Amino acid sequence: MTNESDKLREAMTKAREIGLEVEKGGAVILNENLLYKKLARDLEKMGVIYSEIHEAAREYPDLFDKYAFKTLKGDVNKIDSGIFLYIPKGLTVKEPIFNCFVLGNKKVVQKVYNLVVLEDGSRAIGVSGCFTLVNEAVHSSLEETYVGTGASYTRIMIHNWLPSVGVSAISSVEVGEKGNYQDLYINYSEAKSISFNTMIYQKGSDSTSRADQIVSGTGFSSLKYSTEVFLIGDRSSSQLISRLLARGKSSIATKARIVASGKLTKGHIECKGLTLGDGAEISTVPELRSLSNDAELTHEASIGKIKREELEYLESKGFNEEEAVSLLIRGFLETGFSDLPSTIRASVESVLDKLSKAKG
């Protein structure tokens, strides 16, 4: 690659390969620069704001000051780039908005801050893809999301890194009364290291959330994830679901925590791990904490391997061993996440199919 336009074309091609149709509405941030952004004009006319984060700080200071860096500490002047997405009150955006964060040069440190705001009664879907065109680079991101009263936001994130890439990410979500937040995260890369922390604050009564993680470790990857939910509003509820697949010499460590302080709150943690081959390691810590005498909190966790009798059964049906292993892994990766929009479902299915056939 000789210039940014060549790298942008390569990034757009790779984005399409993992189902990110940026041309329909979205952005590409390459290293520290926003190189591509598109939003349908009718959405702009209805008040949707979709801008680069520094531009948002200049052009929408009232909104920026109201929401930015309230739950996470940071300074926009120390951020390379990022996206501000604002959905006004009562508006439903049916088509997903795609964002790609791409590392295009070796030894670059990409510092990103994203701010997503859904006003009361609005609905939107955000799909992010993070990947690299080169090795030996670092991606560091902060993201704050605000889901207003009766609003609904579905966030899908796909990580696809190369082996010598380090990733650090922190996400904070605040959910208002009767708000709904859903999160699907998939990693199917051999990143050197990933540290990903998510905090969900359900301050509103009758709020709901669900966070699904599908994590595949290969090679010598070291992957660490922490998800914490705070059920503050009365009758708020949350589900944390994870599927962990460790191949090669990879290490996956997860912590899922639900803290309930509101009345009549409900929370459930489900974590399942599958190790393939000697040397792979999985550790998982589910934690429940109740500060209310009427909270209902449950968890289940298991780590295992593919059972010989399951393989033999599939082989008796005519599948060879490789095909049988792929079928069992594909079934294991299903979390029951049923609210994927049709526009992105096929892409997620394709990624899961690739995960089931990958080798460590």
TADA-V273317 format. One record per run of one state. SS is the DSSP state (H for helix, E for strand, - for the rest). FROM is the first residue (numbers start at 1). LEN is the number of residues. Records with the same first field share a line. If there is no record, write none. Layout:
# TADA-V273317
SS = FROM-LEN + FROM-LEN
This chain:
# TADA-V273317
- = 1-3 + 18-4 + 25-1 + 31-2 + 39-2 + 46-3 + 60-1 + 68-8 + 79-2 + 82-1 + 88-4 + 93-4 + 104-5 + 119-4 + 133-4 + 148-4 + 161-4 + 176-4 + 188-5 + 203-5 + 218-4 + 232-5 + 247-4 + 261-5 + 276-5 + 291-5 + 305-3 + 317-4 + 334-8 + 358-3
H = 4-14 + 22-3 + 41-5 + 53-7 + 61-7 + 76-3 + 308-9 + 321-13 + 342-16
E = 26-5 + 33-6 + 49-4 + 81-1 + 83-5 + 92-1 + 97-7 + 109-10 + 123-10 + 137-11 + 152-9 + 165-11 + 180-8 + 193-10 + 208-10 + 222-10 + 237-10 + 251-10 + 266-10 + 281-10 + 296-9
